[in-house]
Amino acid sequence: MKKTYNNKEDVRADIKLKKSELSPAQLDELSEEVIEVLECMEMFANAKCVLIYYSLHDEVQTHRFIEKYFQEKRFLLPVVKGGELEIRDFNGLHQMEKSSSFGILEPVGDAFVDYDKIDLVIVPGVAFDRELNRLGRGKGYYDMLLPKINAPKVGLCFDFQLLDTIPNDNFDVKMNMIVAQNEIIME
């Protein structure tokens, strides 16, 4: 039976519960499956400048992926600055410091503002649906940033985060593609 959600908070609570049932090793294993799909995609192979997230502990893990390719591609990472995301270059772990906002490592340096140079955007989410909608953590950071960027937007998620439908608002930015372990949804 398909589950129907009445509001975004119900989706967030349900996904949080499902994530809590997985060990760090299971999250790592599932992340590798998603990353392997992404690595095989022509869209990624052709991209020279990629905006990607530096994963939180419960997201599709991107740390090793970034470290694997950052000598070949220009990776940009978002940094929380006040109520918005600022983008900065990833220049290796030695150029990262722990943020006060989320306790994750963020790159130091100047803000990157030449959005037209970005070839691909890889986005996290709490949940996605088959209509390419994305549900974030509720702060709206990506919904403010993504409309400024013309590059294709790819959401990464575990299979259980890909739902038939999720509640959405007109300001929520749709993805061009969603990559899960066993499924790819495209426009």
Secondary structure by P-SEA (a helix, b strand, c coil): cbbbbccaaaaaaaaaaaaaaccaaaaaaaaaaaaaaaaaccccccccccccccccccccccaaaaaacccccbbbbbbbcccbbbbbbbcccccbbbbccccbbbbbcccccccccccbbbbbcccccccccccccccccccccccccccbbbbbbccccccccccccccbbbbcccccccccccc
